Structure formats: structure tokens, C-alpha cells
Amino acid sequence: MSDPDDWDSAVLYGGERLPDIRDRVLVREPLKEKLLRSSPELTSREIGAGLSLLSSARPL
């Protein structure tokens, strides 16, 4: 699991520094597209209310 502070750049400031996803994370656009571009091994599933569930396609 990553430290919540690792997300500050991407979530609060629109930065390009993205943490590794070790489990699952719920995201909205445009963060979803940034994460999928930087980590093509992620899978994405729409869950409603504008949220997507991202997780690693390979076991960690």
C-alpha cells in the first residue's frame, strides 16, 4: 500500500508523478487516464458515479 502523501502531486496539483498501484484504487478522470498511460498493466472497470476501479492485472 502506498502512503497517502504519494498521491498529492497527481490529485492535488495535477502533477505527473504517480505512485505505484499495489492493490486497487478508485479514481475519476483525468487521473484515470494518467494512470492507465503510465502503467499499461492496469485493468480498469467502471463502477458508476464517474468512478473507475483500477487494479494490477498481474498478482503482486
CHARMM-style PDB file with segment names, atoms N, HN, CA, C and O in Angstrom:
ATOM      1  N   MET     1       0.842  -1.173   0.000  1.00  0.00      PROA
ATOM      2  CA  MET     1       0.000   0.000   0.000  1.00  0.00      PROA
ATOM      3  C   MET     1       0.890   1.240   0.000  1.00  0.00      PROA
ATOM      4  O   MET     1       1.925   1.269   0.665  1.00  0.00      PROA
ATOM      5  N   SER     2       0.487   2.250  -0.739  1.00  0.00      PROA
ATOM      6  HN  SER     2      -0.354   2.227  -1.279  1.00  0.00      PROA
ATOM      7  CA  SER     2       1.290   3.462  -0.797  1.00  0.00      PROA
ATOM      8  C   SER     2       0.864   4.441   0.291  1.00  0.00      PROA
ATOM      9  O   SER     2      -0.235   4.344   0.838  1.00  0.00      PROA
ATOM     10  N   ASP     3       1.735   5.365   0.589  1.00  0.00      PROA
ATOM     11  HN  ASP     3       2.627   5.444   0.145  1.00  0.00      PROA
ATOM     12  CA  ASP     3       1.462   6.411   1.557  1.00  0.00      PROA
ATOM     13  C   ASP     3       0.502   7.414   0.918  1.00  0.00      PROA
ATOM     14  O   ASP     3       0.692   7.769  -0.245  1.00  0.00      PROA
ATOM     15  N   PRO     4      -0.510   7.876   1.629  1.00  0.00      PROA
ATOM     16  CA  PRO     4      -1.437   8.850   1.045  1.00  0.00      PROA
ATOM     17  C   PRO     4      -0.738  10.091   0.491  1.00  0.00      PROA
ATOM     18  O   PRO     4      -1.206  10.675  -0.487  1.00  0.00      PROA
ATOM     19  N   ASP     5       0.373  10.502   1.101  1.00  0.00      PROA
ATOM     20  HN  ASP     5       0.753  10.028   1.896  1.00  0.00      PROA
ATOM     21  CA  ASP     5       1.110  11.668   0.603  1.00  0.00      PROA
ATOM     22  C   ASP     5       1.679  11.440  -0.793  1.00  0.00      PROA
ATOM     23  O   ASP     5       1.956  12.404  -1.507  1.00  0.00      PROA
ATOM     24  N   ASP     6       1.858  10.182  -1.195  1.00  0.00      PROA
ATOM     25  HN  ASP     6       1.633   9.400  -0.615  1.00  0.00      PROA
ATOM     26  CA  ASP     6       2.373   9.879  -2.527  1.00  0.00      PROA
ATOM     27  C   ASP     6       1.426  10.349  -3.621  1.00  0.00      PROA
ATOM     28  O   ASP     6       1.842  10.515  -4.767  1.00  0.00      PROA
ATOM     29  N   TRP     7       0.160  10.565  -3.284  1.00  0.00      PROA
ATOM     30  HN  TRP     7      -0.178  10.431  -2.353  1.00  0.00      PROA
ATOM     31  CA  TRP     7      -0.860  10.965  -4.263  1.00  0.00      PROA
ATOM     32  C   TRP     7      -0.993  12.477  -4.400  1.00  0.00      PROA
ATOM     33  O   TRP     7      -1.693  12.949  -5.297  1.00  0.00      PROA
ATOM     34  N   ASP     8      -0.338  13.248  -3.534  1.00  0.00      PROA
ATOM     35  HN  ASP     8       0.230  12.865  -2.806  1.00  0.00      PROA
ATOM     36  CA  ASP     8      -0.501  14.704  -3.552  1.00  0.00      PROA
ATOM     37  C   ASP     8      -0.215  15.328  -4.912  1.00  0.00      PROA
ATOM     38  O   ASP     8      -0.993  16.153  -5.389  1.00  0.00      PROA
ATOM     39  N   SER     9       0.884  14.945  -5.536  1.00  0.00      PROA
ATOM     40  HN  SER     9       1.516  14.274  -5.148  1.00  0.00      PROA
ATOM     41  CA  SER     9       1.255  15.532  -6.820  1.00  0.00      PROA
ATOM     42  C   SER     9       0.154  15.366  -7.855  1.00  0.00      PROA
ATOM     43  O   SER     9      -0.234  16.331  -8.513  1.00  0.00      PROA
ATOM     44  N   ALA    10      -0.345  14.158  -8.001  1.00  0.00      PROA
ATOM     45  HN  ALA    10      -0.030  13.374  -7.467  1.00  0.00      PROA
ATOM     46  CA  ALA    10      -1.341  13.870  -9.041  1.00  0.00      PROA
ATOM     47  C   ALA    10      -2.732  14.382  -8.690  1.00  0.00      PROA
ATOM     48  O   ALA    10      -3.427  14.917  -9.552  1.00  0.00      PROA
ATOM     49  N   VAL    11      -3.144  14.225  -7.443  1.00  0.00      PROA
ATOM     50  HN  VAL    11      -2.579  13.790  -6.742  1.00  0.00      PROA
ATOM     51  CA  VAL    11      -4.524  14.552  -7.070  1.00  0.00      PROA
ATOM     52  C   VAL    11      -4.703  16.034  -6.755  1.00  0.00      PROA
ATOM     53  O   VAL    11      -5.662  16.655  -7.213  1.00  0.00      PROA
ATOM     54  N   LEU    12      -3.797  16.595  -5.985  1.00  0.00      PROA
ATOM     55  HN  LEU    12      -3.018  16.091  -5.613  1.00  0.00      PROA
ATOM     56  CA  LEU    12      -3.974  17.981  -5.552  1.00  0.00      PROA
ATOM     57  C   LEU    12      -3.424  19.004  -6.532  1.00  0.00      PROA
ATOM     58  O   LEU    12      -3.944  20.116  -6.626  1.00  0.00      PROA
ATOM     59  N   TYR    13      -2.377  18.637  -7.261  1.00  0.00      PROA
ATOM     60  HN  TYR    13      -1.955  17.734  -7.184  1.00  0.00      PROA
ATOM     61  CA  TYR    13      -1.698  19.631  -8.085  1.00  0.00      PROA
ATOM     62  C   TYR    13      -1.680  19.298  -9.568  1.00  0.00      PROA
ATOM     63  O   TYR    13      -1.087  20.038 -10.353  1.00  0.00      PROA
ATOM     64  N   GLY    14      -2.316  18.203  -9.971  1.00  0.00      PROA
ATOM     65  HN  GLY    14      -2.797  17.602  -9.334  1.00  0.00      PROA
ATOM     66  CA  GLY    14      -2.343  17.840 -11.386  1.00  0.00      PROA
ATOM     67  C   GLY    14      -0.985  17.446 -11.932  1.00  0.00      PROA
ATOM     68  O   GLY    14      -0.763  17.492 -13.142  1.00  0.00      PROA
ATOM     69  N   GLY    15      -0.073  17.060 -11.050  1.00  0.00      PROA
ATOM     70  HN  GLY    15      -0.252  17.023 -10.067  1.00  0.00      PROA
ATOM     71  CA  GLY    15       1.284  16.707 -11.451  1.00  0.00      PROA
ATOM     72  C   GLY    15       1.359  15.363 -12.154  1.00  0.00      PROA
ATOM     73  O   GLY    15       0.384  14.614 -12.210  1.00  0.00      PROA
ATOM     74  N   GLU    16       2.526  15.078 -12.683  1.00  0.00      PROA
ATOM     75  HN  GLU    16       3.318  15.687 -12.637  1.00  0.00      PROA
ATOM     76  CA  GLU    16       2.743  13.847 -13.437  1.00  0.00      PROA
ATOM     77  C   GLU    16       3.351  12.732 -12.597  1.00  0.00      PROA
ATOM     78  O   GLU    16       3.414  11.591 -13.055  1.00  0.00      PROA
ATOM     79  N   ARG    17       3.804  13.032 -11.368  1.00  0.00      PROA
ATOM     80  HN  ARG    17       3.753  13.959 -10.995  1.00  0.00      PROA
ATOM     81  CA  ARG    17       4.404  11.988 -10.528  1.00  0.00      PROA
ATOM     82  C   ARG    17       3.283  11.128  -9.960  1.00  0.00      PROA
ATOM     83  O   ARG    17       2.438  11.608  -9.205  1.00  0.00      PROA
ATOM     84  N   LEU    18       3.287   9.851 -10.332  1.00  0.00      PROA
ATOM     85  HN  LEU    18       3.974   9.461 -10.945  1.00  0.00      PROA
ATOM     86  CA  LEU    18       2.226   8.936  -9.928  1.00  0.00      PROA
ATOM     87  C   LEU    18       2.797   7.789  -9.107  1.00  0.00      PROA
ATOM     88  O   LEU    18       3.842   7.240  -9.456  1.00  0.00      PROA
ATOM     89  N   PRO    19       2.127   7.422  -8.025  1.00  0.00      PROA
ATOM     90  CA  PRO    19       2.610   6.291  -7.220  1.00  0.00      PROA
ATOM     91  C   PRO    19       2.285   4.966  -7.902  1.00  0.00      PROA
ATOM     92  O   PRO    19       1.423   4.898  -8.779  1.00  0.00      PROA
ATOM     93  N   ASP    20       2.980   3.928  -7.490  1.00  0.00      PROA
ATOM     94  HN  ASP    20       3.680   3.983  -6.778  1.00  0.00      PROA
ATOM     95  CA  ASP    20       2.648   2.579  -7.948  1.00  0.00      PROA
ATOM     96  C   ASP    20       1.333   2.159  -7.316  1.00  0.00      PROA
ATOM     97  O   ASP    20       1.045   2.501  -6.169  1.00  0.00      PROA
ATOM     98  N   ILE    21       0.535   1.413  -8.074  1.00  0.00      PROA
ATOM     99  HN  ILE    21       0.769   1.134  -9.006  1.00  0.00      PROA
ATOM    100  CA  ILE    21      -0.705   0.876  -7.519  1.00  0.00      PROA
ATOM    101  C   ILE    21      -0.436  -0.570  -7.127  1.00  0.00      PROA
ATOM    102  O   ILE    21      -0.206  -1.423  -7.985  1.00  0.00      PROA
ATOM    103  N   ARG    22      -0.466  -0.838  -5.835  1.00  0.00      PROA
ATOM    104  HN  ARG    22      -0.653  -0.146  -5.138  1.00  0.00      PROA
ATOM    105  CA  ARG    22      -0.149  -2.167  -5.336  1.00  0.00      PROA
ATOM    106  C   ARG    22      -1.405  -2.985  -5.038  1.00  0.00      PROA
ATOM    107  O   ARG    22      -1.331  -4.203  -4.878  1.00  0.00      PROA
ATOM    108  N   ASP    23      -2.535  -2.331  -4.965  1.00  0.00      PROA
ATOM    109  HN  ASP    23      -2.595  -1.342  -5.095  1.00  0.00      PROA
ATOM    110  CA  ASP    23      -3.772  -3.031  -4.635  1.00  0.00      PROA
ATOM    111  C   ASP    23      -4.836  -2.572  -5.612  1.00  0.00      PROA
ATOM    112  O   ASP    23      -4.740  -2.871  -6.803  1.00  0.00      PROA
ATOM    113  N   ARG    24      -5.823  -1.872  -5.156  1.00  0.00      PROA
ATOM    114  HN  ARG    24      -5.900  -1.630  -4.189  1.00  0.00      PROA
ATOM    115  CA  ARG    24      -6.866  -1.303  -6.010  1.00  0.00      PROA
ATOM    116  C   ARG    24      -7.082   0.140  -5.602  1.00  0.00      PROA
ATOM    117  O   ARG    24      -6.865   0.516  -4.450  1.00  0.00      PROA
ATOM    118  N   VAL    25      -7.514   0.943  -6.563  1.00  0.00      PROA
ATOM    119  HN  VAL    25      -7.691   0.637  -7.498  1.00  0.00      PROA
ATOM    120  CA  VAL    25      -7.761   2.346  -6.267  1.00  0.00      PROA
ATOM    121  C   VAL    25      -8.970   2.814  -7.071  1.00  0.00      PROA
ATOM    122  O   VAL    25      -9.148   2.429  -8.227  1.00  0.00      PROA
ATOM    123  N   LEU    26      -9.803   3.654  -6.442  1.00  0.00      PROA
ATOM    124  HN  LEU    26      -9.659   3.967  -5.503  1.00  0.00      PROA
ATOM    125  CA  LEU    26     -10.947   4.262  -7.112  1.00  0.00      PROA
ATOM    126  C   LEU    26     -10.523   5.643  -7.589  1.00  0.00      PROA
ATOM    127  O   LEU    26      -9.983   6.428  -6.810  1.00  0.00      PROA
ATOM    128  N   VAL    27     -10.763   5.946  -8.859  1.00  0.00      PROA
ATOM    129  HN  VAL    27     -11.202   5.309  -9.492  1.00  0.00      PROA
ATOM    130  CA  VAL    27     -10.342   7.226  -9.419  1.00  0.00      PROA
ATOM    131  C   VAL    27     -11.411   7.791 -10.347  1.00  0.00      PROA
ATOM    132  O   VAL    27     -12.314   7.084 -10.792  1.00  0.00      PROA
ATOM    133  N   ARG    28     -11.281   9.076 -10.623  1.00  0.00      PROA
ATOM    134  HN  ARG    28     -10.547   9.650 -10.262  1.00  0.00      PROA
ATOM    135  CA  ARG    28     -12.089   9.780 -11.613  1.00  0.00      PROA
ATOM    136  C   ARG    28     -11.149  10.287 -12.700  1.00  0.00      PROA
ATOM    137  O   ARG    28      -9.930  10.299 -12.533  1.00  0.00      PROA
ATOM    138  N   GLU    29     -11.742  10.705 -13.821  1.00  0.00      PROA
ATOM    139  HN  GLU    29     -12.732  10.695 -13.957  1.00  0.00      PROA
ATOM    140  CA  GLU    29     -10.970  11.374 -14.859  1.00  0.00      PROA
ATOM    141  C   GLU    29     -10.480  12.702 -14.302  1.00  0.00      PROA
ATOM    142  O   GLU    29     -11.178  13.242 -13.444  1.00  0.00      PROA
ATOM    143  N   PRO    30      -9.388  13.266 -14.687  1.00  0.00      PROA
ATOM    144  CA  PRO    30      -8.418  12.792 -15.672  1.00  0.00      PROA
ATOM    145  C   PRO    30      -7.342  11.889 -15.073  1.00  0.00      PROA
ATOM    146  O   PRO    30      -6.469  11.397 -15.788  1.00  0.00      PROA
ATOM    147  N   LEU    31      -7.408  11.671 -13.746  1.00  0.00      PROA
ATOM    148  HN  LEU    31      -8.117  12.071 -13.165  1.00  0.00      PROA
ATOM    149  CA  LEU    31      -6.388  10.837 -13.098  1.00  0.00      PROA
ATOM    150  C   LEU    31      -6.401   9.413 -13.653  1.00  0.00      PROA
ATOM    151  O   LEU    31      -5.346   8.790 -13.779  1.00  0.00      PROA
ATOM    152  N   LYS    32      -7.569   8.899 -13.980  1.00  0.00      PROA
ATOM    153  HN  LYS    32      -8.425   9.405 -13.878  1.00  0.00      PROA
ATOM    154  CA  LYS    32      -7.664   7.544 -14.538  1.00  0.00      PROA
ATOM    155  C   LYS    32      -6.816   7.412 -15.797  1.00  0.00      PROA
ATOM    156  O   LYS    32      -6.036   6.467 -15.920  1.00  0.00      PROA
ATOM    157  N   GLU    33      -6.959   8.341 -16.724  1.00  0.00      PROA
ATOM    158  HN  GLU    33      -7.592   9.108 -16.623  1.00  0.00      PROA
ATOM    159  CA  GLU    33      -6.202   8.260 -17.981  1.00  0.00      PROA
ATOM    160  C   GLU    33      -4.704   8.398 -17.745  1.00  0.00      PROA
ATOM    161  O   GLU    33      -3.913   7.719 -18.401  1.00  0.00      PROA
ATOM    162  N   LYS    34      -4.302   9.265 -16.822  1.00  0.00      PROA
ATOM    163  HN  LYS    34      -4.944   9.816 -16.290  1.00  0.00      PROA
ATOM    164  CA  LYS    34      -2.875   9.414 -16.497  1.00  0.00      PROA
ATOM    165  C   LYS    34      -2.307   8.092 -15.991  1.00  0.00      PROA
ATOM    166  O   LYS    34      -1.235   7.662 -16.417  1.00  0.00      PROA
ATOM    167  N   LEU    35      -3.037   7.452 -15.078  1.00  0.00      PROA
ATOM    168  HN  LEU    35      -3.908   7.801 -14.732  1.00  0.00      PROA
ATOM    169  CA  LEU    35      -2.556   6.193 -14.503  1.00  0.00      PROA
ATOM    170  C   LEU    35      -2.497   5.086 -15.554  1.00  0.00      PROA
ATOM    171  O   LEU    35      -1.547   4.304 -15.575  1.00  0.00      PROA
ATOM    172  N   LEU    36      -3.502   5.016 -16.423  1.00  0.00      PROA
ATOM    173  HN  LEU    36      -4.274   5.651 -16.405  1.00  0.00      PROA
ATOM    174  CA  LEU    36      -3.500   3.980 -17.455  1.00  0.00      PROA
ATOM    175  C   LEU    36      -2.379   4.207 -18.468  1.00  0.00      PROA
ATOM    176  O   LEU    36      -1.790   3.244 -18.960  1.00  0.00      PROA
ATOM    177  N   ARG    37      -2.078   5.461 -18.783  1.00  0.00      PROA
ATOM    178  HN  ARG    37      -2.556   6.243 -18.384  1.00  0.00      PROA
ATOM    179  CA  ARG    37      -0.959   5.755 -19.703  1.00  0.00      PROA
ATOM    180  C   ARG    37       0.382   5.376 -19.084  1.00  0.00      PROA
ATOM    181  O   ARG    37       1.252   4.826 -19.759  1.00  0.00      PROA
ATOM    182  N   SER    38       0.543   5.673 -17.792  1.00  0.00      PROA
ATOM    183  HN  SER    38      -0.164   6.120 -17.243  1.00  0.00      PROA
ATOM    184  CA  SER    38       1.842   5.425 -17.151  1.00  0.00      PROA
ATOM    185  C   SER    38       2.028   3.964 -16.741  1.00  0.00      PROA
ATOM    186  O   SER    38       3.160   3.506 -16.585  1.00  0.00      PROA
ATOM    187  N   SER    39       0.928   3.230 -16.565  1.00  0.00      PROA
ATOM    188  HN  SER    39       0.008   3.602 -16.691  1.00  0.00      PROA
ATOM    189  CA  SER    39       1.000   1.828 -16.131  1.00  0.00      PROA
ATOM    190  C   SER    39       0.051   0.981 -16.971  1.00  0.00      PROA
ATOM    191  O   SER    39      -1.047   0.658 -16.516  1.00  0.00      PROA
ATOM    192  N   PRO    40       0.450   0.616 -18.186  1.00  0.00      PROA
ATOM    193  CA  PRO    40      -0.451  -0.116 -19.078  1.00  0.00      PROA
ATOM    194  C   PRO    40      -0.862  -1.500 -18.569  1.00  0.00      PROA
ATOM    195  O   PRO    40      -1.769  -2.112 -19.132  1.00  0.00      PROA
ATOM    196  N   GLU    41      -0.222  -1.995 -17.533  1.00  0.00      PROA
ATOM    197  HN  GLU    41       0.515  -1.497 -17.075  1.00  0.00      PROA
ATOM    198  CA  GLU    41      -0.591  -3.302 -16.990  1.00  0.00      PROA
ATOM    199  C   GLU    41      -1.839  -3.234 -16.106  1.00  0.00      PROA
ATOM    200  O   GLU    41      -2.340  -4.268 -15.664  1.00  0.00      PROA
ATOM    201  N   LEU    42      -2.339  -2.036 -15.847  1.00  0.00      PROA
ATOM    202  HN  LEU    42      -1.932  -1.196 -16.206  1.00  0.00      PROA
ATOM    203  CA  LEU    42      -3.530  -1.899 -15.008  1.00  0.00      PROA
ATOM    204  C   LEU    42      -4.792  -2.276 -15.773  1.00  0.00      PROA
ATOM    205  O   LEU    42      -4.892  -2.093 -16.987  1.00  0.00      PROA
ATOM    206  N   THR    43      -5.741  -2.800 -15.030  1.00  0.00      PROA
ATOM    207  HN  THR    43      -5.661  -2.948 -14.044  1.00  0.00      PROA
ATOM    208  CA  THR    43      -7.070  -3.037 -15.595  1.00  0.00      PROA
ATOM    209  C   THR    43      -8.002  -1.974 -15.035  1.00  0.00      PROA
ATOM    210  O   THR    43      -7.793  -1.466 -13.934  1.00  0.00      PROA
ATOM    211  N   SER    44      -9.028  -1.647 -15.802  1.00  0.00      PROA
ATOM    212  HN  SER    44      -9.198  -2.060 -16.697  1.00  0.00      PROA
ATOM    213  CA  SER    44      -9.961  -0.612 -15.407  1.00  0.00      PROA
ATOM    214  C   SER    44     -11.382  -1.143 -15.540  1.00  0.00      PROA
ATOM    215  O   SER    44     -11.732  -1.806 -16.517  1.00  0.00      PROA
ATOM    216  N   ARG    45     -12.194  -0.832 -14.526  1.00  0.00      PROA
ATOM    217  HN  ARG    45     -11.910  -0.293 -13.733  1.00  0.00      PROA
ATOM    218  CA  ARG    45     -13.600  -1.237 -14.565  1.00  0.00      PROA
ATOM    219  C   ARG    45     -14.444  -0.072 -14.054  1.00  0.00      PROA
ATOM    220  O   ARG    45     -14.238   0.417 -12.943  1.00  0.00      PROA
ATOM    221  N   GLU    46     -15.397   0.368 -14.880  1.00  0.00      PROA
ATOM    222  HN  GLU    46     -15.564  -0.029 -15.782  1.00  0.00      PROA
ATOM    223  CA  GLU    46     -16.314   1.430 -14.482  1.00  0.00      PROA
ATOM    224  C   GLU    46     -17.249   0.889 -13.399  1.00  0.00      PROA
ATOM    225  O   GLU    46     -17.811  -0.197 -13.542  1.00  0.00      PROA
ATOM    226  N   ILE    47     -17.412   1.660 -12.304  1.00  0.00      PROA
ATOM    227  HN  ILE    47     -16.954   2.542 -12.187  1.00  0.00      PROA
ATOM    228  CA  ILE    47     -18.296   1.185 -11.241  1.00  0.00      PROA
ATOM    229  C   ILE    47     -19.478   2.119 -11.010  1.00  0.00      PROA
ATOM    230  O   ILE    47     -20.316   1.853 -10.148  1.00  0.00      PROA
ATOM    231  N   GLY    48     -19.554   3.198 -11.760  1.00  0.00      PROA
ATOM    232  HN  GLY    48     -18.874   3.415 -12.459  1.00  0.00      PROA
ATOM    233  CA  GLY    48     -20.666   4.134 -11.636  1.00  0.00      PROA
ATOM    234  C   GLY    48     -20.285   5.396 -10.901  1.00  0.00      PROA
ATOM    235  O   GLY    48     -19.230   5.475 -10.272  1.00  0.00      PROA
ATOM    236  N   ALA    49     -21.161   6.386 -10.987  1.00  0.00      PROA
ATOM    237  HN  ALA    49     -22.018   6.322 -11.497  1.00  0.00      PROA
ATOM    238  CA  ALA    49     -20.964   7.691 -10.335  1.00  0.00      PROA
ATOM    239  C   ALA    49     -19.662   8.355 -10.763  1.00  0.00      PROA
ATOM    240  O   ALA    49     -19.067   9.118 -10.002  1.00  0.00      PROA
ATOM    241  N   GLY    50     -19.217   8.057 -11.999  1.00  0.00      PROA
ATOM    242  HN  GLY    50     -19.701   7.437 -12.617  1.00  0.00      PROA
ATOM    243  CA  GLY    50     -17.992   8.663 -12.510  1.00  0.00      PROA
ATOM    244  C   GLY    50     -16.714   8.059 -11.976  1.00  0.00      PROA
ATOM    245  O   GLY    50     -15.633   8.593 -12.224  1.00  0.00      PROA
ATOM    246  N   LEU    51     -16.807   6.957 -11.248  1.00  0.00      PROA
ATOM    247  HN  LEU    51     -17.685   6.523 -11.047  1.00  0.00      PROA
ATOM    248  CA  LEU    51     -15.633   6.310 -10.667  1.00  0.00      PROA
ATOM    249  C   LEU    51     -15.242   5.065 -11.454  1.00  0.00      PROA
ATOM    250  O   LEU    51     -16.085   4.362 -12.010  1.00  0.00      PROA
ATOM    251  N   SER    52     -13.933   4.816 -11.481  1.00  0.00      PROA
ATOM    252  HN  SER    52     -13.248   5.387 -11.029  1.00  0.00      PROA
ATOM    253  CA  SER    52     -13.396   3.595 -12.082  1.00  0.00      PROA
ATOM    254  C   SER    52     -12.520   2.904 -11.046  1.00  0.00      PROA
ATOM    255  O   SER    52     -11.847   3.555 -10.247  1.00  0.00      PROA
ATOM    256  N   LEU    53     -12.539   1.593 -11.075  1.00  0.00      PROA
ATOM    257  HN  LEU    53     -13.086   1.064 -11.724  1.00  0.00      PROA
ATOM    258  CA  LEU    53     -11.693   0.789 -10.200  1.00  0.00      PROA
ATOM    259  C   LEU    53     -10.489   0.350 -11.021  1.00  0.00      PROA
ATOM    260  O   LEU    53     -10.636  -0.329 -12.038  1.00  0.00      PROA
ATOM    261  N   LEU    54      -9.302   0.738 -10.579  1.00  0.00      PROA
ATOM    262  HN  LEU    54      -9.182   1.290  -9.753  1.00  0.00      PROA
ATOM    263  CA  LEU    54      -8.061   0.324 -11.237  1.00  0.00      PROA
ATOM    264  C   LEU    54      -7.367  -0.692 -10.349  1.00  0.00      PROA
ATOM    265  O   LEU    54      -7.322  -0.536  -9.129  1.00  0.00      PROA
ATOM    266  N   SER    55      -6.826  -1.734 -10.968  1.00  0.00      PROA
ATOM    267  HN  SER    55      -6.863  -1.861 -11.960  1.00  0.00      PROA
ATOM    268  CA  SER    55      -6.068  -2.722 -10.214  1.00  0.00      PROA
ATOM    269  C   SER    55      -5.018  -3.323 -11.132  1.00  0.00      PROA
ATOM    270  O   SER    55      -5.085  -3.196 -12.355  1.00  0.00      PROA
ATOM    271  N   SER    56      -4.058  -3.973 -10.519  1.00  0.00      PROA
ATOM    272  HN  SER    56      -4.003  -4.076  -9.526  1.00  0.00      PROA
ATOM    273  CA  SER    56      -2.980  -4.605 -11.273  1.00  0.00      PROA
ATOM    274  C   SER    56      -3.519  -5.866 -11.954  1.00  0.00      PROA
ATOM    275  O   SER    56      -4.228  -6.661 -11.335  1.00  0.00      PROA
ATOM    276  N   ALA    57      -3.178  -6.037 -13.221  1.00  0.00      PROA
ATOM    277  HN  ALA    57      -2.603  -5.392 -13.723  1.00  0.00      PROA
ATOM    278  CA  ALA    57      -3.603  -7.224 -13.946  1.00  0.00      PROA
ATOM    279  C   ALA    57      -2.783  -8.439 -13.546  1.00  0.00      PROA
ATOM    280  O   ALA    57      -3.189  -9.575 -13.790  1.00  0.00      PROA
ATOM    281  N   ARG    58      -1.643  -8.205 -12.940  1.00  0.00      PROA
ATOM    282  HN  ARG    58      -1.313  -7.282 -12.742  1.00  0.00      PROA
ATOM    283  CA  ARG    58      -0.798  -9.325 -12.512  1.00  0.00      PROA
ATOM    284  C   ARG    58      -0.722  -9.326 -10.987  1.00  0.00      PROA
ATOM    285  O   ARG    58      -0.708  -8.266 -10.362  1.00  0.00      PROA
ATOM    286  N   PRO    59      -0.673 -10.494 -10.402  1.00  0.00      PROA
ATOM    287  CA  PRO    59      -0.613 -10.574  -8.932  1.00  0.00      PROA
ATOM    288  C   PRO    59       0.678  -9.985  -8.405  1.00  0.00      PROA
ATOM    289  O   PRO    59       1.741 -10.139  -9.008  1.00  0.00      PROA
ATOM    290  N   LEU    60       0.574  -9.307  -7.267  1.00  0.00      PROA
ATOM    291  HN  LEU    60      -0.289  -9.182  -6.777  1.00  0.00      PROA
ATOM    292  CA  LEU    60       1.766  -8.708  -6.647  1.00  0.00      PROA
ATOM    293  C   LEU    60       2.211  -9.523  -5.457  1.00  0.00      PROA
ATOM    294  OT1 LEU    60       3.197  -9.177  -4.806  1.00  0.00      PROA
TER     295      LEU     60
END
